[in-house]
Amino acid sequence: MTEYCDSGSDSESKIADCNYDRYVRARDHGHQDFLHMRKKATAYYVGDQWEKEIRQRLESEGRPALTINKVLSTINVLLGEQLARRASFQAKVRRDSSEELAAVVSKTLMQVAETNDFEDVESEVFRDGLIGGRGFFDVRVNFTENVNGEIEINHQNPEEVLLSPDDNSYDPRKWREVFTTCWNSLDEIETLYGRRAVTQIKELVSSRRYYNDDSILFEGEAPTFGGEHSVHEYDDLDPTEHRDIKAVRVISRQWRKMRMCHFLVDKRTGDMRQIPEGWDEARIREVMDTYDFERRTEVKSAIRWTTTADHVVLKDEWSPYRTFTIIPYFCYWVPGRPFGAVENLMSPQDQLNKTMSQELHIVNSTANSGWIYEDGSIMNHSDDEMAAQGSKTGLIVTYRKGAQPPQKIQPNSIPQGLDRVVMTTANNIKEISGVSDSLLGQDKAEVSGVAINEKKVQGQVQIQVPLDHLARTRKLVGHKLLELIQDFYTDERVLYITNQADIGEPREEMVVNTITPEGVVVNDLRVGTYDIVITSQPARDAFRDSQFAELLEMRSAGVTVPSYRVVQNSHLANRNEIADEVRALEGMAQPSPEEQQMQQMQLQMAMQQMQLELQKMSAEVQKLASEAELNRVKAEDLARSDNIELTQMQMDMERERENNQLRQNLAELSAASSLDKQLLTHKGRIAEAQVNAQLAPTPEANKPAGSKDGKK
């Protein structure tokens, strides 16, 4: 189903008209001003800083027009800071993944950056941003050399990128639309979009129904924006050839439009991710079954991609990407108004050029101020010769006898304060840009090293804004790369990762999205949510210099560092070979094939010896187990015999105890019986004694009467 800018339209011409109208609106609301400023800033950077008319007038008057290009050195310092801070992409787990898989994603990000020469592309984008205020990456997937697609990171000419006047965000994920436009020849259009498009363009030109000279470029005309030149009349053009058509403006517009989108939803966390356009049903079902996802359809903003050439629609379809392919870098950013570092340096640079030119003009006037003499009194020079050679050293003037001697005109002195104006202007450039003498390497000799380092740190703080925006752009690029990796690197593929930790930096093979026989996906890049972390590291040569210096300091401090590590981080042309030789001398080299064979034999012999010892130990263990089993049986027999004897002894003891108890009982009975007999005998004797006592007379009866105690 075809989608249009104007819903309800059913004509290709209306799609093209809408696309062109949106382009014209973006062109006329800021883009032409940007082109003018970028052209002027580029001229200042390369040293073309005088207006043509002013320079011609000064030259005609014999006055100098100096160019003291402070802009060049200032911008180069900022470029040098970027070169010294190379980007490194790392993926950090947010959820639904592991640290091991995050390391695989990080390696994949760095592999993509390395294969695309990201450092060089970033330098071009950063340079565009510093000079003109805008730099752009174009990140997309190319299927030319790989049917599964390879991620491409390209530098996009900022003159060909038009931003919407309705957008005011740095992040392209919040933009409504973005344009890219360029001039393509008919052959290029035929190669990219087919012969039918070329035929339609020729018919438009032959009938003179094209838009204007900003849409069709004829031979002899220069590319421009806004139609600053008139179109020639082509009444007699051959509609079958049209050799006079030089190029056609192709407008590519990526814009947001609501549509029904399909998502994969994590049942556990509720996270949603849009299903890429290129996934077939089998791939979607595989991911759903593997990770227990469910599918959901919602109305959401998606990217529509419309490409036109004049009234001809070359492409109008949904973008295969979730976000725009254009990623910006803005040196300085005020919402809706990006600008570069050169823009605010133009005025002080003009002042410096004019002041220095005026100072040189005064010096020249002082050296050749002119002569006063009587008419016809000079004998060896004409008036023209005196004007041309009057300031030369060693000039000899012969004048007529009796005439007044010629006198040199005293020139005006250099105005006081002019030199201070020059110094002030130069300082203004440093203050505005934030590039100090320390960053320029122009500190005086009497300044200490500590003070220089402190001033460098302060200067880096002042230039931090452009570098902070560069870090922001790097993070946007990292998120875009992660998006393309998860959407397009879905099949099993082999990646080669550079191992920078090893001597010679060899490449290691890493396989991703591998499915095991059990159905488990190893190194699966399709799932997981990650945060992108950007770390800065010095350029490779500077990094090696710092490593080399630190290794030497560690060895000086007594730390045992292998010598081959020091050689490895040096700048020797054959450092790898020397490092291998040093490793061999230190006994840490890789073994030769003969040594490897000997080590293999020794390893086999050691394994055989270990197997024999293992067998011997196994036999001894079996012997000990047998003896232990025999001892156990004997112990059980002995225990059984001891149990019988113990039982017998217990029975005997029980019997003896019963007998003893019986004897005790009998003794107690016998003792009780004897006691009873004795008691009875004793009782009888007592009774008999009592009877006898009663029968016997008392002593009082035998006493006489009237006496005490029987006495008188």
C-alpha positions, 0 to 999 in steps of 0.5 A: 500500500502506498503512503503519501505526505498528504493522506487522501492523495492518490497521485505520484505527482502530489507525493513529489510536490509534498516532498519538494515543498517540505524541502524548500521550506527547510532550505529557505528557513535556515539552510541557506544562511548556514551555507553562507556562514559555512563558506565564509568560515571555511575561507577563514580557516584556509586563510582567504580572509579579505573580501575581494573588492577590499583586497583589490583596492588596497593593492591598487593603492600600494597598501598591504593586505596581510593575513595573520591566520590565527583561526588556523592554529586555534582550530588545529588545537581543537582538532588535536584534542580530538585526535588525542581522545579516540573513542571506545564503545562498550555495552553495559548490561541493563537487563535481560542479558549477562556480562559475558554477552555484553562483552561480545556486544562490545567486541562487535561494536568495536569490530564495526568501528574498526572496519569502517575506519571510524577514527578517520570518519569522526575526524572529518565530522568533527572538523565540519562541526568546528568550522561550520557548526554542523557535522553529520554521520550517516549510519546504515546497512549495506547489502552490496558485498554481503547478502546479510548486510554490513553496517556502514559509517560514512561522513555526510557532507553537511551542505547536503543535510537539511534540518527541519525548522520545526525541530530544536533537539540535539537527539535525532530520535526526537526529530520529525524529519530530516533531508539529504539532497545531492545532484545526481547524473542521469546515469547515476539515477538509472543505476540506482532507481532504474530506466523508468525514472530517467525516462520520466525526468526527460519527459518533464524537461522536454515539456518544461514542466520541471520545478526550477533551476534548483531541481534540474541542472544543465550543462554550463551551470554550477550547482547552487541552492535557491536559483541564483542564476537563470535557466537557458531556453531549451526549445529545441532539445531532443526528448530522446537524448537530452545531453544538455541535462547535467544533473538532477536534484535528488531529495531524500526525506526521512520523516515520521508517520503513524502506522501499525507496528509489531512488537515483541514483548518480554512477558517477565519485564514488559519491555517492548521492541519493534520487530525489524522490517526485514524479519520473516515469520520464521525468525520472529517465531524462533525468537518468541519460542527461545525467549518466551516473548509474545507479539503485540501490535500497536499504533506508533510513530515509524520512519517513512522514507520518500525519495524524489527527483523533481516530479518523479517519485524514486522511492516511497516506502517504510524505512527498514530502520527504527531511527534516522540514519543521520546523526549530528555533531554540533560544536556549540548548540543553542536549541535550534541554532548550532554554530561553530568555533570559527564564527565568533573568531571572524571579527577579531581576526579581521581586526588583527589583519587590518591592524597589522596591515596598517602597522606595516603600511606605516613602517613602509611609509617611514622607509620611503617617505619621499624627497624635496628638491628643486626642479631639475636640480637632480642630475643622475636620477629622474623624478620617477627613478627617485620615487622608485629608488629613493628608499634604497640603501646606498642611494647616491644623489648628484645635484646641480651646483648652486642648487639647494641640497635635496632633503628627505621628508620626515615621515609621521611617527607610528601612533602610540598604542597601535602595538597594544591594539595588536596584542589585545586583538590576539588575546581576544582570539585566545579568550573567545576560543579558549585556546591558551598559550599553554595549549598552543605550546607558546609558554615562555621559557621562565614558566615552570612545568607545573604552572604549564600543566595547570594552565593546560588543565584550565585551558582544557576546561574552557574547550570542554564544550565542543568535546562534550558534544563530541562525546554526546554524538559518539553515544548516539552513534553507539546506540545506532550501531547497537540498533543495527546489530540487533536488527540485522546481525541476526544470522550466524556470522564470523567476526574477526576481532583485533586483539590489541593486548597481544604483540602484533595485534593479531585478529581473533575469530568470534562466532555469533548467533550460533545454535547448538544441537540442543537448540541453545543460541550462543552469543545471541546479539538479538536480545538484551537491553544495554547501555552504551558507555563511551571511553576515551583513550589516547591515539595509538602512538601517544598511548604507546608512548605513555605505556613505554614511559610508565613501564620504564618508571616501574622498572626503575621503581623495582617492579619486575616487568618483563623486558619484552613488554618494554620493547613491545611498547617502543617505536622500533620498526622491528619491535615485534621480532626483538620482543620475541627474541627477548622473550626467548632469552628470558625463557618465556618465548613460544616453543619451536615445532621441535620443542613442541614435539618434545613437549608433546612426547614428554606430556604423553610419557607423563600421562602414561606414568600417571596412568600406571601410578593410577592403576597401581593405586587402584590395585592397592585400593582394591587390596585395602578394600578386600582386607577391610572387608575380611577384617569386617567379617572377622570382626562380625564373627568375633562380635557374634561370639562375644555376644553369645558369651556375654549372653551366657554370662548374663544368664549365669549372673541372673541365675546367681542373682536369683539364687542369692536372693533366694538365700537372702530370703531364707536367711531372713525367714530363719532369722525372724523365726529365731528372734520370735523364739527368743522373744517368747522365751524372754517374755516367759521369763519375765512373767515367771519373775513377776509371779515369783516376786508377788509370792515372796515377803517384803522387807518391811514386814520383817521390821519391829513396829514403831521404828524408822526403817524397822528400827526403834 
